[in-house]
Amino acid sequence: MVLELVVIGLAINVGPLHNSAFILLLSAPRGVRKGLAFILAWLGCLVLVLAAVILLTGGKPPAPRSAPSTVALALKLALGVGMVAYAESKRRRGGSRRPHRTPKWLGGLDSASGWTAAGLGVILQPWGLVAAGAATVVQAHLSSLGSYVALLAFCLLATSGLLAMELYATFRPTKSRVRLAALRDWTESHQDQVVVTLSLLVGVWLVAKSIYQLV
C-alpha cells in the first residue's frame, strides 16, 4: 500500500493545472489567505475521501477474490487504462510538443474571493488519482498506527507542493512573487508534456499492479 500511495501522492502533488491556479491565487490581493483557503479545501477533500473508505471497510481489506476486492482492482485497472489512453490521445494530437494555452478563466483569479479559492481547491483535485488512492486504501489492512501514519503522509505528500508555496509566499513575499511567477510560466509552457508523462507513468503502474493482483 505504501509504495502505491507514494506514487499516487507524488503524481497528485506535481499536477500542473492546480499548481498554476494556486500560484495565481497567491499573487492576487490577500493571496496568502486565498491560498490557505485553497489548501484547507484541498486537504479536506483528501481526508474526507479516505475517512469514507475507512468507514466503509472498517479498516479491513475485503477477502481476496471476493466481489468488493475485484471491484476495487477493476476500478484501478480502468483508471490506469483511461490514463494511458488519455496520454496517448494527447500525445498524438501533438500535446507533448506544443506549448499549452492558459485557460481564460485563470485570468479571473486575481479578483477571486476566499470562497472561490476554496471551491477551486475542490474542483481542481485530480479526481482520477484520488479515486486510485481510495481504491488502494480499500485493499489496505489498517490495524496499526503505522498504517494511519502512512495515510497522513499520503495526504501531506499530495499537498506538499502547495504547502511549500504557501509558506514561501508568507515568509518571503517579495522573492516569492518573482520565483513563483517563473515557476508558473514554466508550468504553463510545459503543461501538456507534464500531463502526458504523468498520465502514462501512473497509468502503466496502475494497470500492471492491478493485473498482477487480479491474476
C-alpha positions as CSV (number, residue, x, y, z in Angstrom):
1,M,0.0,0.0,0.0
2,V,2.7,2.5,1.0
3,L,4.6,2.4,-2.4
4,E,1.3,2.8,-4.3
5,L,0.3,5.8,-2.2
6,V,3.7,7.4,-2.6
7,V,3.4,7.1,-6.4
8,I,-0.1,8.4,-6.5
9,G,0.7,11.2,-3.9
10,L,3.6,12.4,-6.0
11,A,1.5,12.4,-9.1
12,I,-1.2,14.5,-7.4
13,N,1.4,16.9,-6.0
14,V,3.1,17.8,-9.3
15,G,-0.2,18.2,-11.3
16,P,0.3,21.4,-13.4
17,L,-3.3,22.8,-13.5
18,H,-3.9,23.2,-9.8
19,N,-0.4,24.5,-9.2
20,S,-0.8,27.2,-11.9
21,A,-4.1,28.2,-10.4
22,F,-2.7,28.2,-6.9
23,I,0.2,30.5,-7.9
24,L,-2.2,32.9,-9.5
25,L,-4.2,33.0,-6.2
26,L,-1.0,33.7,-4.2
27,S,-0.2,36.6,-6.5
28,A,-3.6,38.2,-6.0
29,P,-4.5,40.7,-3.3
30,R,-4.7,38.8,0.1
31,G,-3.2,35.9,-1.8
32,V,-1.9,34.1,1.3
33,R,-5.4,33.9,2.8
34,K,-6.8,32.7,-0.5
35,G,-4.0,30.2,-0.8
36,L,-4.8,28.9,2.7
37,A,-8.5,28.5,1.8
38,F,-7.5,26.5,-1.3
39,I,-5.2,24.3,0.8
40,L,-7.8,23.6,3.5
41,A,-10.4,22.7,1.0
42,W,-7.9,20.5,-1.0
43,L,-6.7,18.7,2.1
44,G,-10.2,18.4,3.5
45,C,-11.3,16.6,0.3
46,L,-8.5,14.1,0.6
47,V,-9.3,13.4,4.3
48,L,-13.0,13.0,3.7
49,V,-12.4,10.5,0.9
50,L,-10.1,8.4,3.0
51,A,-12.3,8.6,6.0
52,A,-15.3,7.4,3.9
53,V,-13.3,4.5,2.7
54,I,-12.2,3.5,6.2
55,L,-15.8,3.8,7.5
56,L,-17.0,1.5,4.6
57,T,-14.3,-1.1,5.1
58,G,-13.8,-0.8,8.8
59,G,-10.1,-0.7,8.2
60,K,-10.1,-4.3,7.0
61,P,-9.5,-5.3,3.3
62,P,-12.1,-7.4,1.6
63,A,-11.3,-11.1,1.2
64,P,-9.2,-12.0,-1.9
65,R,-11.2,-12.8,-4.9
66,S,-14.3,-11.5,-3.3
67,A,-16.6,-9.1,-5.2
68,P,-15.5,-6.0,-3.3
69,S,-11.8,-6.9,-3.8
70,T,-12.4,-7.5,-7.5
71,V,-14.3,-4.2,-7.9
72,A,-11.5,-2.2,-6.3
73,L,-8.9,-3.8,-8.6
74,A,-11.2,-3.4,-11.6
75,L,-11.6,0.3,-10.7
76,K,-7.8,0.8,-10.5
77,L,-7.3,-1.1,-13.8
78,A,-10.0,1.0,-15.5
79,L,-8.4,4.2,-14.2
80,G,-5.0,3.1,-15.4
81,V,-6.2,2.2,-18.8
82,G,-8.0,5.5,-19.0
83,M,-4.9,7.4,-18.1
84,V,-2.8,5.6,-20.7
85,A,-5.4,6.2,-23.4
86,Y,-5.6,9.8,-22.5
87,A,-1.8,10.2,-22.6
88,E,-1.6,8.6,-26.0
89,S,-4.5,10.6,-27.3
90,K,-2.9,13.9,-26.1
91,R,0.5,12.8,-27.5
92,R,-1.0,12.1,-30.9
93,R,-2.6,15.5,-31.0
94,G,0.8,17.0,-30.5
95,G,0.2,18.0,-26.9
96,S,3.7,16.9,-25.9
97,R,5.3,19.4,-28.3
98,R,3.1,22.4,-28.4
99,P,3.0,25.0,-25.6
100,H,-0.1,25.0,-23.6
101,R,-2.5,28.0,-23.8
102,T,-3.6,29.3,-20.4
103,P,-7.4,28.9,-19.9
104,K,-9.2,32.2,-19.9
105,W,-10.9,31.5,-16.6
106,L,-7.5,31.5,-14.9
107,G,-7.2,35.2,-15.7
108,G,-10.1,36.0,-13.3
109,L,-8.4,34.6,-10.2
110,D,-7.0,38.0,-9.3
111,S,-10.4,39.0,-8.1
112,A,-11.4,35.6,-6.7
113,S,-12.8,35.5,-3.2
114,G,-11.8,33.2,-0.4
115,W,-14.8,31.0,-1.0
116,T,-14.0,30.8,-4.7
117,A,-10.4,29.8,-3.8
118,A,-11.8,27.1,-1.5
119,G,-14.2,25.9,-4.3
120,L,-11.2,25.6,-6.7
121,G,-9.4,23.5,-4.1
122,V,-12.3,21.0,-4.5
123,I,-12.8,21.3,-8.3
124,L,-9.2,21.1,-9.2
125,Q,-8.5,17.9,-7.4
126,P,-7.2,15.3,-9.9
127,W,-10.1,13.1,-9.0
128,G,-8.9,10.2,-11.1
129,L,-5.8,9.9,-9.0
130,V,-7.8,10.5,-5.8
131,A,-10.0,7.6,-6.8
132,A,-7.0,5.4,-7.4
133,G,-5.7,6.3,-3.9
134,A,-9.1,5.4,-2.4
135,A,-9.1,2.1,-4.3
136,T,-5.7,1.3,-2.9
137,V,-6.8,2.1,0.7
138,V,-9.8,-0.3,0.2
139,Q,-7.3,-3.1,0.0
140,A,-5.2,-2.0,3.0
141,H,-5.2,-3.6,6.4
142,L,-5.4,-0.6,8.8
143,S,-4.6,-2.4,12.0
144,S,-1.6,-0.4,13.3
145,L,-0.6,3.2,14.0
146,G,1.9,2.9,11.1
147,S,-1.0,2.4,8.7
148,Y,-2.7,5.6,9.7
149,V,0.6,7.4,9.6
150,A,1.0,6.2,6.0
151,L,-2.4,7.7,5.2
152,L,-1.5,11.0,6.8
153,A,1.8,11.0,4.9
154,F,-0.1,10.4,1.7
155,C,-2.3,13.5,2.3
156,L,0.7,15.6,3.2
157,L,2.7,14.4,0.2
158,A,-0.2,15.2,-2.2
159,T,-0.4,18.7,-0.6
160,S,3.3,19.3,0.0
161,G,3.9,21.5,-3.1
162,L,1.0,23.8,-2.2
163,L,2.2,24.0,1.4
164,A,5.7,24.9,0.3
165,M,4.5,27.7,-1.9
166,E,2.1,29.0,0.8
167,L,4.9,29.1,3.3
168,Y,7.3,30.7,0.8
169,A,4.8,33.4,0.0
170,T,4.1,34.0,3.7
171,F,7.7,34.4,4.8
172,R,9.4,35.7,1.6
173,P,6.6,37.7,-0.1
174,T,8.9,39.8,-2.3
175,K,11.2,37.0,-3.5
176,S,8.3,34.6,-3.9
177,R,6.5,36.7,-6.4
178,V,9.3,36.6,-8.9
179,R,10.2,32.9,-8.4
180,L,6.6,31.7,-8.3
181,A,5.9,33.7,-11.5
182,A,8.8,32.0,-13.2
183,L,7.5,28.6,-11.9
184,R,4.1,29.3,-13.3
185,D,5.5,30.3,-16.7
186,W,7.5,27.1,-16.9
187,T,4.5,25.0,-15.7
188,E,2.1,26.6,-18.3
189,S,4.6,26.2,-21.1
190,H,5.2,22.5,-20.2
191,Q,1.8,21.6,-19.0
192,D,0.9,19.2,-21.8
193,Q,4.2,17.4,-21.5
194,V,3.8,17.0,-17.8
195,V,0.2,15.7,-18.1
196,V,1.2,13.2,-20.8
197,T,4.2,11.9,-18.8
198,L,2.3,11.7,-15.5
199,S,-0.8,10.0,-17.1
200,L,1.4,7.5,-18.9
201,L,3.6,6.6,-15.9
202,V,0.9,6.4,-13.3
203,G,-1.5,4.6,-15.8
204,V,1.1,1.9,-16.6
205,W,1.8,1.5,-12.9
206,L,-1.9,1.0,-12.1
207,V,-2.5,-1.3,-15.0
208,A,0.5,-3.5,-14.2
209,K,-0.3,-3.6,-10.4
210,S,-4.0,-4.4,-10.9
211,I,-3.4,-7.2,-13.4
212,Y,-0.8,-8.7,-11.1
213,Q,-3.2,-8.7,-8.2
214,L,-6.1,-9.9,-10.3
215,V,-4.1,-12.8,-11.7
